[in-house]
Each structure stands twice: as C-alpha cells, then as structure tokens.
Amino acid sequence: MNRYLLKFEKTGQLRYTSHLDLLRLFRRTFKRVGIDLLYSQGFNPHPKMSFAQPLSLGYTSIGEYLEIETRMPYNESFLVDSMNSSLPYGVKVLDCREIPDPRKTAASLVRWADYKVRLPEGHAFPTDLQLRLFLDQDAILVSKRAKKGKEMVEIDIKPMIHELQTAFDDDGKLVLKMKIRTGSESNLNTELLLGSLFDFSGIPLEKYEPQIMRVEMYREDGRPLSSIE
Amino acid sequence: MKLDQQLEKLLPLVEKPGRYIGGELHSVVKDEEGIVTRFGFAFPDTYEIGMSYLGLQILYKVLNDMDGVYCERLFTPALDMEEKMREEGLPLFTLETKTPAKELDMLGFTLQYELCYTNVLNMLDLAAIPLKSCDREERDPFVIGGGPCSFNPEPVAEYFDFFVIGDGEESLPAICRAHANWKERQGNRNEFLSTISKLPGIYVPGFYQPVYQKDGRLESINKNVPDAPERIRKCIISEMDEAPFPTKPIVPLIEVVHDRSVMELFRGCTRGCRFCQAGMIYRPVRERSKDCALDLIEKQLCSTGHDELSLLSLSTSDYSDFVDLATELVRTGKEKNVAISLPSLRLDNFSFQVLNEIQGYKKTGLTFAPEAGTQRLRDVINKCISDEDIYNGMRQAIELGWNSVKLYFMIGLPTETFEDLDGIAEIAKNIMAIYYEHNGGRRGGKFQINVSASNFVPKPHTPFQWVAQDSPELFREKHHYLKDKFRKIKGAQFSYHGTEASQIEAILARGDRRLSEVIYKAWKTGCKFDGWREHFKYDKWIEAMNDSGLDPDFYTSGKVSEGDVLPWSLIDSGVDDAYLQSEWEKAVMGQQTADCREGCTGCGINRYVRCEREGTK
C-alpha cells in the first residue's frame, strides 16, 4: 500500500461543482488514466481517497489536498502528469508527495487556512481602521444556525481569526486576506465572517459579490499541509 | 453586458449552478469558423434528466462528427434560475458557447413524454423565439421536434416548423446537408421546409390542415401544399453495428440521474405487449452484435472512467447472446470495479444467476412487472407470463436471499374488472405465503413487497389507441379499493400514481391540433414541469381546456379516435392499421399473440425493412 498527498487547484467555472461532484470527478479520472487505487473491502467497495477539507460550492482554490492510497507505488511526477493529461479544464494537480505510513490523515491535521476575497470592480472594502476596530472588539459575536435543530445560537468568532487584512494582489487589485480556523475541530465559515465584518463597517455586501479563493491550508504549528517531515 | 458576464452574476444565486456551466469532459468545442449549421439539441427538462438520456449523446455525436455542423445543448432552467434569467433579461443559451438560442440555425427538441410540452413553450419564450411556427421570421431558428411523442405531434404541431419521425441517426445529417445547400443558395424559410418535406421521416405540420366534424372528430387532413407527402413514414436505421454510437459520451460534472456508461443492446421488442407504445413504434428489433457491444463498452469505460455500466433495451433478456454477454460483463466488471446494472430482465434461471452474481450480499432492487393481476387480463394485454412464472420467480428470489421485491402493475387496462384488482392483492398474498413457507411456516420476518400501480394511458399507434381511459373518479375508486385490500396483507405496501396527471397525459397523447391552444393557455397561467408532481397544476389544465371550449372527456373516452381519420393518421409507424385492429380484436377475446421470434405475426414492418429476429426461435 502506498499513500500520496496531491495538492491541486480548482478554478474557473468548476467552482460551481460540489465537494461530492469533485470526489466523483477524481474517481473517474484515476480510472481513466489507469492509476490503481486501493479499494475498501466489504460489500460495497470504494476507492480509498479523501479530501483534506471540503471546499464550499462557489469558491476557487489553489491549495486543495487529496489523499489517496494506491495498490502499487507510483513515481510522484508520473502521477501529476498523468492526472493532468486527463483532468477537465479547471482542475489541475500542482504537486504530489508520498506520505510515510502510518500517520494521521491529512483531514485530521488541518487547523488553519488562508483565503483571499475579491469584490466586483469599484466595490468598497473596510478600511484599515475599520478592520482594526473590528478585531479589537472584546468578542466578535455572530449568530449562526445550530448544527442540529433550527434555533440560532450566538458564538464568538474572535479566537477563530488569526489574520485579517487588505492587501494588493499580484495584479494590483485590492483583496481581503484572512487566515482563519479550518478543519474538523473548529471551522469558521468565510461568509459568516464577511457578513459580520461588512456589517460592522457599514458596507453593503450582496451574496453574489465576494469571490472567495482558498490559498493554502496549515497544520496547528503553521506549516503548510504539504510539508512532510 | 455580455451573456457570460450576466450568467456569472446569477450562478452564485441559484441552486446547483453546475447545471448551467457546460465544460464537461467530452463536450465539444468547435472553431466557429467554417460552421454552416449551428444546431441546438434541446431537452425540455432539467440538466440532470436530459443528460441521463442516451439519445442526446448519440445525436450529439452524430451531428458534431459532421464538418460544418456544431451541435450544442440546451435544457430547461430550474424555476429559480428561470426567475433570475427573466429578471436579468438573460435569454436561453447553449451550454457550450453560451450563445442565445435565437442565434442558432436549428433548435431540436426531443419529446420524450407528453407532460414536457409546457416546458417547450417556456424554453421558446425564454429564447425570445416566436412560439408559433407561422409567426417566425426568416432569421429565426427552425424549431424541430423528435422522439416518441412526435408519433402524434398534433397537440404541439403549431409550435414546430417540422418533426423528425423515427430514428434520427441518418435523418438529422440529411437535414443538415439540406440546410447547408439551402443557406448557400440563400433560399427562404418556406422553400427549406418544402425541400426537406421530401426527405424520409420529415413532417411539416404547416403543410396540412385538419378539418373537423361537428362533434369534434376529424373529417379529414387536407394538404395546403400539393406536393406534400401523403403520409410520413418513420426513419429506420437498419444495421446497428454500423450505426454511430458514442465512445466518448459527455461526462457531467455534477451528479445526474444516471451517472454511468450505457450500452444500447438493441432497438425494438419482439413481445408485442398491446399497451406498450415503445414496443410498436420502435419495430423491428435490431441488435448490435456481442463483439460490437463489448468493443463499444470497453471504449466508453476507458474514455469516461465510469464505475457503472447499464445495458439498455426494452427487454434485456431477449438479447440473442445475452448469456455470453452477461457472463463476460460480470467477469470483467469484477476485475475492474465496474458495477453492472441490468434493467428489464425476465425472471428466469439465468437472470437470477446473473443478478445473484452482481448483487452478492447486497440484494436490492429486484423489480418485476406482471402489469395485470389475472391471467385473463394479462392475455388481453399480451403480457405473456403465467402465475407460475411469477411464483417460481419469487420463490427463487426468496431462496437466494432477496428481502424485498417491487412489483409493477397498471390500473385501468381495457376490460379490467374488480376481479383483476383482487388478483393484484392475491399475487402479493401468495408471494408472502411463499416467503412464510420458506421461513419454516413462521409468519413475520422482514420480507417486503412493494406494489406500485400506474394508471393506464392509451397511446397512439398501439392496439389500445381506440379505448377509453378510466375517469379520475374510477381510478380513485380502484386505488382506494386496492389500498384497502393491501391494508390486510402484512408485509406488502401499495402505492399508486396521481390520477390527474395521467388524465392530462392521456389527453395530450391522443390529442389533435386544437390542443395547441390549451397547452398555450396552461403555460400562460403558470404550468411547467408538469411531469414533476410538485409542480403539476391540474386546475390550470382543466381551466385551459374549458377556456378553449374542449371537453377532456372527448379525448380520454376514446371518442377522438373513432372513425377513419385519427389525429396521427399522417404518421406511418410501419405497423399496419389492420394489424392494430386485429390485435385489438384478439385482445377483447383474450387471445395471445406470440413473440414474433416464433414466427412473423404480420405487423407490417417488414414491408419496409428486414426483420432480423423474425422466426428465429
């Protein structure tokens, strides 16, 4: 058994496909290019592959991770090249590393993620002062629907924000950058944060306006998920 | 703002935006330079349903394999998307290049079920194409209809410029070639219609004028154009091994109803069930050879990476090489982790062996369609299975470890009495008894029978095209009668279909051209997605009938098909009217007609084409 961690990007129109759609897409692609995944035993065998962290529908990403188990060893760059020869436009494998076994799954290691938010041309961002005032609150309370049941609960998201600032992107456009809690233990919904921030700053924001990109995922110690000891 | 920018703004706001983005594996991108005919293949339902339809994949390939032709896809936007499109002024567009439908040369709708007609109107309206053929101008696309409903296209005749009757693999390319010619000589609309009306299988409704009698029945169908054909004979492709079949079907990005590779083993059916329109209009049986099928399957699985394969036909077990093919597929499927799904199996020994192999411990989904509750009624409909077949099959299923079976029946079949309904309950009771016997006489246990009853809808081109459909009241009475009976049978569940939708389906199925107005009014008052229980608005349909001065009863009672001229008389399915008549007479006498593999039964299709399976058994 061999385990690999694939880093990939999901861009363009493909952002309108769901987490499960993407899982099926990868499953078919592995089959097409003939990479022999290990299948689970039992009555309903399925290939061993899982994403480090689901990406919300509508988001793009240049820092997604997929963990796979194969029946035999593959050369890492061969894996990258053969996948990219068959993946549809919008998904591209950026990197692949073998991971020593046994260890924790990628999904269980994710603690933080970087996001980058763009807004339509001319749309206002919170000023640096507004950002500081927002973060300087004793608590940043937002209401969110409880996991089970329908009642709204109020939570403090302040400890879930590590970094929140505006910056100029490579193409000179203003973006909002954030590093926030991500993963199975604690996860901050980007839109929840945006809603609270823009509300606080008195800037109207429509649901369709923010274009959100995940940039990278990190472990608790701040190292990117892809770094392997 | 450009169309794709407008679209970009809407996508984050709608459910399942993946329906509207295109860009799937094997979707075709062509250089617009050199394209003469831009064809839109329109499926009047949502993306998930349309993309599960094999005919789309076949014709998409056929058209895109032609130089100078570019075929793109269009589906009905879901209600939330439609609302946003109308707000934004975004017209109906193709998935491939986001081109407004109005800019295409042809827009071909596949008509798979009658209850999609309002969606056709809605799509034309969203495309800003005039709804009626007579209102279209030179620059509008030609609107084409095809699929099984085009065998009686009259209810929607006014909305289509022409229909393609029968197999489209050869006729669509012929139409495109004629279109290229016509474009080159810069002809006008009418001249194009006149040219193609001489091609096989093309029906131009504008060339004919129905004349009605006082009581609403047809007096005659007169030609407006002297050289329009007398009758339109359906197109038939004869060699399946040579027929085009996709080896690189489009692989949807989002989950659709059937996410799998599909192999069409054969077209047509030799059994001759008298209620079944498909069994009549797709004659004769044309098989793909086993080698050809296996080769295409292999190519398809390689190019798609699908992990499920389904065999498609009207009666899979009737395939001549079925044992060899199934054995081979089960073997390779296990090797390659590809699940095999086999719909329309007969419950004989071999089928059980195969199903047992495929399903292993996970025995789900054993379905079986006796259609009627008594031998008498099964003889009437020519569903040639006996009580013994049913019980032997069920005994085998129980012994092999199936915990549930689903049985399909039809309610309201011609000559049906309450005794036949009793028969349905009796079958369920007897199957439970077989289970108890197997269970060592103990009552109880987890075996489940799910009985599902659909409502009989008389269809054109079948031996039952003349008969009355039960009234909604009678259907309801029968449903309640059975529901009551089933309450007393432990382990059996009874479910039935909505009666109102079946009534509207029956009206549209045998409808004449006067229904165009009804469909328009129904659509105008909000009817769409009528095939979806949650969207179907019965009251609006009845209101539309009343407003148009038409009586639902006229159509459902069969009055519409009394006399010499029927609304679909112009369409020649290849099956003789005399044959349908004699089948009807035999039905009433409870006489079976043998499977035509045992010898020709004289339906008439072999006047036009060789029947390869005739008398081969």
Boltz contact constraints between the chains, C-beta under 6 A:
constraints:
  - contact:
      token1: [A, 13]
      token2: [B, 21]
      max_distance: 6.0
  - contact:
      token1: [A, 13]
      token2: [B, 23]
      max_distance: 6.0
  - contact:
      token1: [A, 16]
      token2: [B, 11]
      max_distance: 6.0
  - contact:
      token1: [A, 16]
      token2: [B, 17]
      max_distance: 6.0
  - contact:
      token1: [A, 16]
      token2: [B, 18]
      max_distance: 6.0
  - contact:
      token1: [A, 16]
      token2: [B, 21]
      max_distance: 6.0
  - contact:
      token1: [A, 17]
      token2: [B, 18]
      max_distance: 6.0
  - contact:
      token1: [A, 17]
      token2: [B, 253]
      max_distance: 6.0
  - contact:
      token1: [A, 17]
      token2: [B, 254]
      max_distance: 6.0
  - contact:
      token1: [A, 21]
      token2: [B, 253]
      max_distance: 6.0
  - contact:
      token1: [A, 21]
      token2: [B, 254]
      max_distance: 6.0
  - contact:
      token1: [A, 28]
      token2: [B, 305]
      max_distance: 6.0
  - contact:
      token1: [A, 31]
      token2: [B, 305]
      max_distance: 6.0
  - contact:
      token1: [A, 32]
      token2: [B, 305]
      max_distance: 6.0
  - contact:
      token1: [A, 43]
      token2: [B, 361]
      max_distance: 6.0
  - contact:
      token1: [A, 43]
      token2: [B, 362]
      max_distance: 6.0
  - contact:
      token1: [A, 58]
      token2: [B, 12]
      max_distance: 6.0
  - contact:
      token1: [A, 88]
      token2: [B, 25]
      max_distance: 6.0
  - contact:
      token1: [A, 208]
      token2: [B, 12]
      max_distance: 6.0
  - contact:
      token1: [A, 208]
      token2: [B, 13]
      max_distance: 6.0
